[in-house]
Amino acid sequence: MAAFTTRPEILGTFGVVASTHWLATASGMAILEAGGNAFDAACATGFALQVVEPHMCGLGGDAPIILAAAGGDGPEVICGQGPAPAAATLEAYRALGIDLIPGNGLLAAVVPGAFDAWLLMLERYGTMTLGDVLAPAIGFARDGHPIHPRVVDTIAGVQPLFENAWPTSAAVYLPGGRPPRPESLFRNPVLAETYLRLVAEETAAGGPREAGIAAARRAFYGGFVTEAVDRFCRETEVLDATGERHRGFLTADDMARWRATIEAPVTYDYHGLTVCKTGPWGQGPVFLQQLALLKGFDLSGMSAGDPEFVHTVVECSKLAYADREAYYGDPDFVEVPLATLLSDAYNDARRARVGEEASLELVPGAVPGFEPRIVRPAPPAITAGALGVGEPTVAGPPAGDTVHFDIVDRHGNFVSATPSGGWLQSSPVIPELGFCLPTRAQMFWIEDGVPSSLAPGKRPRTTLTPSLALRDGKPFMAFGTPGGDQQDQWSLHFFLRHLHFGMNLQEAIDAPSFHSEHFPSSFYPRQANPGRLVMEGRFSSATLAELERRGHKIELADDWSEGRMTAAVKDGEILRAAANARQMQNYAIGR
């Protein structure tokens, strides 16, 4: 008999959609029902999430995507991560007296990448128009949607900042001078108008579908959107986490020069599956290195609540994340020794560091020809402008977070995407557009000689990390979760439970989870907590006691607090999907 779960695992044959908000899930499914494919549905889902989870992502945010087209040449990655502006140099920040890029305001703004990523996918793989896939988002923004209590909590958390320093955000998110009432109808008419203007550009282009989509892309990255962004960054001084007011470095030229790109995924074979991730401009390969380390342990002889399982996974995570800190960066700018980091010989040597006791060290491995270096910043002073910075490891306002969704259609098309950035609390609303800019530059170091050091045109080493697994060379499972540095921990635990312990998708998502905060955070103020292990309260007292005996610094979290996983599978003719019940927001549906 199957274990009790919070929800059923969804089964169907026509299509499945799982996302971090039920309205977005319904939007994607509506597109499938209207005859669209998974790529059309993904665009509709992504745009809907910008409206219904504005504290998690926005039209001005980022969007890494992994997809696989039925009958295609294999999985591909669409990089919707915009780079640093041309004027964002180490010297420019140092001249401002800044040694750690703030997590909010305009100094951390990079090129918004999500819009072009969605439209590149729609143009190349979709069947519908931009107007078709934007219709749900336009309706939610123009006509309103029931605002989730967590959005309201986030707005309330940054209300003093909005009232005192970010008036354009207050105009949108403090209607009548106060946060909206939970579950009341909330509108963003200016954002709706931006969407409608982009659709109008598509319509005016005439001709084939692709010509209209191209026209909308030009309008965003060279037309009215770019003009408004450029003007706002030049003319507006914004209070940020430094406690000072600054203008942004982002310009019209930065946006005009950038477009989303398609690249091959990084892959690793593990127990009959091939896992596909983004390149080292994201943290995706850290998932693969954890698999390479865990390959040497008999996980199938353990269980999900076994202290040996938790200890083994956490200790391997510490090793892989140490290498992330030392070696990862934009491969267009720095050489990243991925072949070595994922090799058997290298991980055999690294695995020997896993002992019976919890490690309190953060030690990268030695790669010939490379000199590893991990930056450990001093804690910055907390200022009145620090509200809303960073990205949390578990749900909790007012910091920003992320969304995720997975879609599989009846044709066998797969999409896994982890949109983020442009949070309502990341930077002020651009008044003519109704959305915010991404603050992903906070993930750069203002240091010389570090792979993730700041450089103009360079992609920040993002934490956004969708996942796709192949079985026998064919797409099998799309999965992922929001959660910053924890994304490649929570999604790993899900993957291992499903593969080694025979749990179905929903069981694997619902099982008690945990994460390590041993390594430096990717988000301002970039702190590490050596040895800290955060665990849901549903673990047994015996497991907690044994892990403490081994030296782990246990922090007990709420019973249902770790991650926002979703997943979708094509198992022969059957499609399966599941979504996290934590926070009562994710939903999976299918037919």
C-alpha positions in Angstrom: 0.0 0.0 0.0 1.3 3.5 -0.9 2.3 5.8 1.9 0.0 8.6 3.0 0.6 11.8 1.1 -0.8 15.3 1.3 -2.1 15.0 -2.3 -2.4 12.3 -4.9 0.3 11.9 -7.6 -1.4 13.2 -10.7 -1.7 10.8 -13.7 -2.9 11.3 -17.2 -2.1 10.9 -20.9 -2.9 14.3 -22.4 -0.6 16.7 -20.4 0.5 17.6 -16.9 1.5 21.0 -15.4 3.0 21.5 -11.9 4.0 25.0 -10.7 4.4 27.0 -7.5 0.9 28.7 -7.8 -2.4 27.1 -8.8 -3.4 30.0 -11.0 -0.2 29.6 -13.1 -0.7 25.8 -13.3 -4.2 26.4 -14.5 -3.0 28.9 -17.1 -0.5 26.4 -18.5 -3.1 23.6 -18.6 -5.6 26.0 -20.3 -3.1 26.5 -23.1 -2.6 22.7 -23.5 -6.4 22.3 -23.7 -6.6 25.0 -26.3 -4.2 23.0 -28.6 -0.9 24.5 -27.5 2.2 22.4 -26.8 4.4 22.3 -23.6 6.4 25.3 -24.8 3.3 27.4 -25.3 2.1 26.4 -21.9 5.4 27.1 -20.3 5.3 30.7 -21.6 1.8 31.2 -20.3 2.8 29.7 -16.9 5.9 31.8 -16.6 4.1 35.0 -17.4 1.2 34.2 -15.0 3.7 33.6 -12.2 5.1 37.1 -12.7 1.7 38.5 -11.8 0.5 36.1 -9.1 3.8 35.7 -7.3 5.4 39.2 -7.7 7.4 38.7 -4.6 9.1 35.7 -6.2 9.6 36.7 -9.9 8.7 39.5 -12.3 8.7 40.6 -16.0 12.1 42.1 -15.3 13.6 39.0 -13.8 15.7 36.0 -15.0 14.7 32.6 -16.4 16.9 29.6 -17.0 15.0 26.9 -18.8 15.8 23.2 -19.7 13.7 21.8 -22.5 13.5 18.7 -24.6 11.5 18.7 -27.9 9.8 15.4 -28.9 11.8 14.0 -31.8 14.5 16.6 -31.3 18.3 16.3 -31.0 18.2 16.2 -27.2 17.8 18.5 -24.2 18.8 22.2 -24.5 19.3 25.0 -22.0 17.9 28.5 -22.7 19.9 31.0 -20.7 17.6 33.8 -19.6 20.2 35.1 -17.2 21.1 38.7 -18.1 24.7 39.9 -17.6 26.2 42.8 -15.7 26.0 46.2 -17.3 29.1 47.6 -19.2 29.6 50.3 -16.6 29.5 47.8 -13.7 33.2 47.4 -13.1 35.1 46.6 -10.0 36.6 50.1 -10.0 33.1 51.7 -10.3 31.9 49.9 -7.2 35.1 50.6 -5.3 34.8 54.3 -6.2 31.5 54.3 -4.4 33.1 52.8 -1.3 31.3 49.5 -1.8 33.0 46.1 -1.2 29.9 44.0 -1.2 27.2 44.5 -3.8 23.9 45.3 -2.1 21.0 42.9 -2.5 18.4 45.5 -3.5 18.1 48.9 -5.2 19.6 49.7 -8.6 23.3 49.0 -8.1 22.7 45.3 -8.3 20.6 45.5 -11.5 21.5 43.3 -14.4 19.9 43.0 -17.9 16.4 41.5 -17.5 16.6 38.1 -19.1 13.3 36.3 -18.6 11.3 38.0 -21.4 13.7 37.1 -24.1 14.1 33.6 -22.8 10.3 33.0 -23.0 10.0 34.5 -26.5 13.0 32.6 -27.8 11.4 29.4 -26.7 8.0 30.5 -28.1 9.5 31.5 -31.4 11.6 28.3 -31.9 9.4 25.6 -30.3 5.9 27.0 -29.7 2.9 27.1 -31.9 1.0 30.1 -30.5 1.4 33.9 -30.5 2.6 36.1 -27.7 -0.9 37.4 -27.4 -2.2 33.9 -26.9 0.2 33.0 -24.1 0.1 36.4 -22.4 -3.7 36.4 -22.1 -3.9 34.8 -18.6 -1.2 37.1 -17.2 -3.0 40.2 -18.7 -6.2 39.1 -17.2 -4.7 38.6 -13.7 -3.0 42.0 -13.9 -5.8 44.0 -15.4 -8.9 42.4 -13.9 -7.3 41.2 -10.7 -6.5 38.0 -8.9 -7.0 36.9 -5.3 -3.7 38.0 -3.7 -2.0 35.3 -1.7 -1.4 36.0 2.0 2.4 35.4 1.6 2.5 38.2 -1.0 0.7 40.5 1.5 3.2 39.5 4.2 6.1 40.4 2.0 4.5 43.8 1.1 3.9 44.5 4.8 7.6 43.6 5.6 8.9 46.3 3.2 6.1 48.8 3.8 8.4 51.3 5.7 10.9 51.1 2.8 8.2 51.8 0.2 6.6 54.6 2.2 9.9 56.4 3.0 12.1 55.7 0.0 10.4 53.8 -2.9 7.2 55.8 -3.7 6.8 54.1 -7.1 6.5 50.7 -5.4 4.1 52.2 -2.8 1.9 53.4 -5.6 1.4 49.8 -6.8 1.6 47.6 -3.7 0.2 49.9 -1.0 -3.2 50.8 -2.5 -5.0 53.3 -0.3 -1.7 53.6 1.7 -1.7 50.1 3.2 -1.0 46.5 2.1 -3.8 44.8 0.3 -6.1 42.5 2.3 -5.2 38.8 2.0 -7.2 37.1 -0.7 -8.7 40.4 -1.9 -8.7 41.2 -5.6 -5.4 42.8 -6.5 -4.6 44.5 -9.8 -1.5 45.9 -11.4 -3.0 47.9 -14.4 0.4 49.4 -15.4 1.9 46.0 -15.8 -1.2 44.9 -17.8 -0.7 47.9 -20.1 3.0 46.9 -20.6 1.9 43.4 -21.6 -0.7 44.8 -23.9 1.8 47.2 -25.6 4.1 44.2 -26.3 1.2 42.3 -27.8 0.3 45.4 -29.9 3.9 45.4 -31.3 3.5 41.8 -32.2 0.2 42.5 -34.0 1.5 45.5 -35.8 4.3 43.5 -37.3 1.9 41.4 -39.4 3.3 38.4 -41.4 4.1 35.0 -39.9 3.9 34.2 -36.2 7.7 34.4 -35.8 7.8 38.0 -37.2 5.4 39.2 -34.5 7.4 37.5 -31.7 10.6 39.1 -33.1 8.9 42.5 -33.0 7.9 42.1 -29.4 11.5 41.2 -28.5 12.7 44.3 -30.2 10.2 46.4 -28.3 11.4 45.1 -25.0 15.2 45.2 -25.8 15.2 48.4 -27.9 11.9 50.1 -27.7 9.6 51.5 -25.1 10.6 49.1 -22.3 14.3 49.8 -22.8 13.8 53.5 -22.9 11.9 53.5 -19.6 14.5 51.3 -17.9 17.4 53.5 -19.1 15.7 56.7 -18.0 14.8 55.2 -14.5 18.4 54.0 -13.9 19.9 57.3 -15.0 17.6 59.7 -13.2 16.5 57.9 -10.0 18.6 57.7 -6.9 17.4 54.7 -4.9 18.0 53.8 -1.2 19.6 50.3 -1.0 21.1 48.0 1.6 24.2 50.2 1.9 22.1 52.9 3.6 22.8 55.3 0.8 21.0 56.3 -2.4 22.5 55.2 -5.8 21.6 55.3 -9.4 21.9 52.1 -11.5 24.6 51.2 -14.1 22.1 49.5 -16.5 21.6 51.4 -19.8 19.7 51.1 -23.1 22.9 49.9 -24.8 23.2 47.0 -22.3 19.8 45.8 -23.1 20.1 46.3 -26.8 23.3 44.2 -27.0 21.9 41.2 -25.1 19.7 38.3 -26.2 18.9 34.9 -24.6 21.0 32.0 -25.9 20.6 28.3 -26.4 23.4 25.9 -25.2 23.9 22.3 -24.4 23.3 21.1 -20.9 26.0 19.6 -18.6 25.1 16.0 -17.9 26.0 13.1 -15.5 24.9 9.5 -15.6 23.7 8.0 -12.3 21.9 4.7 -11.7 20.5 4.4 -15.2 19.5 8.1 -15.6 21.2 11.0 -17.3 20.7 14.2 -15.4 20.9 17.5 -17.3 21.7 20.8 -15.7 22.8 24.3 -16.7 26.4 25.2 -17.1 28.6 26.7 -14.3 27.2 30.2 -14.8 24.6 28.7 -12.6 25.0 26.3 -9.7 23.5 23.4 -11.7 26.7 21.3 -11.9 26.8 21.1 -8.1 23.8 18.7 -8.3 25.8 16.5 -10.6 28.9 16.5 -8.4 26.8 15.5 -5.4 25.7 12.5 -7.5 29.3 11.7 -8.4 30.2 11.7 -4.7 27.1 9.8 -3.6 27.7 7.1 -6.2 30.2 5.6 -3.8 27.7 5.0 -1.1 24.9 2.3 -0.7 22.0 4.7 -0.5 19.5 2.1 -1.4 20.4 0.3 1.9 19.3 3.4 3.8 15.9 5.2 4.2 14.7 8.7 3.9 14.7 9.3 7.7 17.9 7.4 8.4 20.5 9.6 10.1 23.2 7.9 8.0 21.4 9.1 4.8 21.1 12.7 6.0 24.7 12.7 7.2 26.1 11.2 4.0 24.1 13.6 1.7 25.0 16.7 3.8 28.7 15.8 3.9 28.8 15.3 0.2 27.0 18.6 -0.3 29.6 20.4 1.7 32.3 19.1 -0.7 30.5 19.9 -3.9 29.4 23.4 -2.7 33.0 24.1 -1.6 34.0 23.4 -5.2 31.2 25.6 -6.4 32.6 28.5 -4.4 36.1 28.0 -5.6 35.7 27.2 -9.3 32.3 28.2 -10.8 31.7 31.3 -12.9 30.6 32.4 -16.4 32.6 30.0 -18.7 32.6 32.8 -21.3 35.0 34.7 -19.0 36.8 32.0 -16.9 37.9 28.5 -17.4 35.9 26.1 -15.2 37.4 22.6 -14.8 34.0 20.8 -15.0 35.5 17.7 -16.6 37.7 17.2 -13.6 35.1 18.2 -11.0 32.7 15.6 -12.3 35.3 12.8 -12.9 35.4 9.6 -11.0 39.0 9.9 -10.0 38.5 13.4 -8.6 35.4 12.5 -6.6 36.9 9.2 -5.4 39.5 11.4 -3.7 37.0 13.9 -2.4 34.7 11.2 -1.1 37.5 10.1 1.3 36.9 13.3 3.3 33.4 12.0 4.3 33.8 10.6 7.8 31.6 9.7 10.7 31.7 13.2 12.1 30.3 16.4 10.6 32.9 18.5 9.0 33.1 22.1 10.1 35.6 23.0 7.3 34.9 24.3 3.8 37.7 22.8 1.7 37.7 22.8 -2.1 39.5 20.1 -4.0 42.8 20.5 -5.7 42.6 20.8 -9.5 45.9 20.9 -11.4 46.5 24.3 -12.9 44.0 26.0 -10.7 44.3 27.9 -7.4 41.1 27.6 -5.5 40.0 30.5 -3.4 36.9 31.0 -1.3 35.8 34.6 -0.3 34.6 35.0 3.3 33.2 38.5 3.7 32.9 40.3 7.0 29.2 40.9 8.0 28.0 44.3 6.8 26.2 46.8 9.0 22.4 46.4 8.9 20.7 49.6 7.6 17.2 50.8 7.1 17.6 50.2 3.4 18.3 46.5 3.9 14.7 45.4 3.9 13.9 42.9 1.2 17.5 41.9 0.3 18.7 38.4 -0.5 16.8 35.2 -1.1 15.6 33.0 1.8 16.3 29.3 2.2 12.8 28.7 3.4 9.7 30.8 3.0 9.7 34.0 5.0 9.2 37.6 4.0 10.4 40.1 3.2 13.4 38.6 1.2 12.9 37.6 -2.4 12.7 34.0 -3.6 11.9 32.2 -6.8 9.3 30.1 -8.7 9.5 26.8 -10.5 7.4 24.7 -12.9 7.5 21.5 -14.9 5.4 20.6 -17.9 5.1 17.5 -20.1 2.6 17.2 -23.0 1.2 14.3 -24.8 3.7 14.6 -27.6 6.6 14.1 -25.2 7.8 17.7 -25.0 9.4 18.6 -21.7 10.0 22.0 -20.0 11.6 22.6 -16.6 12.1 26.3 -15.6 13.1 28.2 -12.5 12.2 31.9 -13.1 13.2 34.5 -10.5 14.3 38.1 -9.9 12.6 41.3 -10.4 10.9 40.8 -7.0 8.6 43.5 -5.8 11.1 44.0 -2.9 14.3 43.9 -5.0 14.2 47.3 -6.6 11.6 50.1 -7.1 8.8 49.7 -9.6 9.5 51.5 -12.9 6.4 53.7 -13.0 5.8 53.5 -16.7 6.1 49.7 -16.8 4.7 48.3 -13.5 7.6 46.0 -12.8 11.0 45.9 -11.1 14.6 45.1 -12.2 16.6 42.0 -11.2 19.3 42.4 -8.6 21.3 39.3 -9.5 24.6 41.3 -9.5 24.7 40.8 -5.7 26.0 37.3 -6.6 29.3 38.7 -7.9 32.3 39.3 -5.7 34.1 42.6 -5.8 37.4 40.8 -5.7 40.2 40.3 -8.2 41.0 36.8 -9.3 37.8 34.9 -8.2 35.9 33.0 -10.9 32.7 34.7 -9.9 34.3 38.2 -9.7 32.3 41.0 -11.3 33.0 42.0 -14.9 31.0 43.9 -17.5 29.0 41.6 -19.7 29.5 38.7 -17.4 26.7 36.5 -16.1 26.4 36.2 -12.3 26.8 32.7 -10.9 23.1 32.3 -10.3 21.5 29.7 -8.0 18.6 29.1 -10.5 18.7 25.5 -11.5 16.0 23.6 -13.3 16.5 19.8 -13.8 15.7 17.3 -16.5 16.5 13.5 -16.4 16.7 11.1 -19.3 16.1 7.4 -19.2 17.5 5.3 -22.0 18.4 8.5 -23.7 14.8 9.8 -23.7 13.3 12.6 -21.6 11.9 11.0 -18.4 11.5 13.6 -15.6 11.5 17.3 -15.2 11.8 18.7 -11.6 13.0 21.5 -9.4 12.3 24.0 -6.6 12.9 27.6 -5.6 15.1 28.3 -2.6 18.4 29.9 -3.5 21.4 27.8 -2.5 19.1 25.1 -1.3 17.6 24.4 -4.7 20.3 21.8 -5.5 19.9 20.3 -2.1 16.1 19.9 -1.9 15.8 18.8 -5.5 18.6 16.3 -4.8 16.8 14.8 -1.8 13.6 14.4 -3.9 15.6 12.7 -6.7 17.3 10.3 -4.3 14.1 9.4 -2.5 12.3 8.7 -5.8 15.2 6.7 -7.3 16.6 4.8 -4.3 13.6 4.4 -2.0 10.9 3.8 -4.6 8.7 6.7 -3.5 6.3 8.1 -6.1 6.6 11.8 -7.0 4.3 13.0 -4.3 5.8 10.8 -1.6 9.3 12.0 -2.5 8.2 15.6 -2.3 6.2 15.2 1.0 9.0 13.3 2.9 10.7 15.4 5.7 13.5 17.4 4.2 16.6 19.3 5.4 19.4 21.6 4.1 22.9 22.7 5.0 23.9 26.3 5.4 27.6 25.4 5.8 28.9 27.4 2.8 28.7 31.1 1.9 25.3 32.3 0.8 25.0 33.4 -2.8 22.9 36.4 -1.6 23.7 39.6 0.2 25.1 39.6 2.9 26.8 36.4 1.8 27.2 34.8 5.2 28.0 31.1 6.0 27.0 29.1 9.0 29.6 26.3 9.3 28.0 23.0 10.4 24.4 24.3 10.5 21.9 21.7 9.4 18.3 22.9 9.1 15.8 20.0 9.5 12.0 19.8 9.4 10.5 18.9 12.7 9.0 15.7 11.4 12.3 13.9 11.8 12.4 11.5 14.7 14.1 12.5 17.9 16.5 9.5 17.5 17.6 10.8 14.1 18.1 14.3 15.4 20.0 13.1 18.4 22.3 10.9 16.3 23.1 13.8 13.9 23.8 16.1 16.9 26.1 13.4 18.3 28.0 13.5 15.0 28.6 17.2 15.4 25.9 18.7 13.2 24.6 22.0 14.5 20.9 21.2 14.2 18.4 24.0 13.7 14.8 22.7 13.9 12.5 24.3 11.3 8.7 24.0 11.0 7.3 20.6 10.2 6.4 21.7 6.6 8.9 24.4 5.6 11.6 23.0 3.3 11.3 23.7 -0.4 8.6 24.2 -3.0 9.3 21.1 -5.2 7.4 20.3 -8.4 8.0 17.4 -10.8 6.6 15.8 -14.0 7.3 12.5 -15.6 6.6 10.6 -18.8 6.5 6.9 -18.0 5.7 5.2 -21.3 2.2 6.3 -22.2 1.5 7.6 -18.7 2.2 11.2 -17.6 2.7 11.9 -13.9 3.1 15.1 -11.8 3.2 16.3 -8.3 3.6 19.5 -6.3 4.7 20.5 -2.8 1.9 21.1 -0.3 4.2 23.3 1.9 2.8 26.9 2.0 -0.4 25.7 0.5 0.3 27.2 -2.9 1.9 24.8 -5.4 -0.4 22.7 -7.6 -0.2 20.0 -10.1 -3.0 19.2 -12.6 -3.3 17.0 -15.7 -5.6 15.0 -17.9 
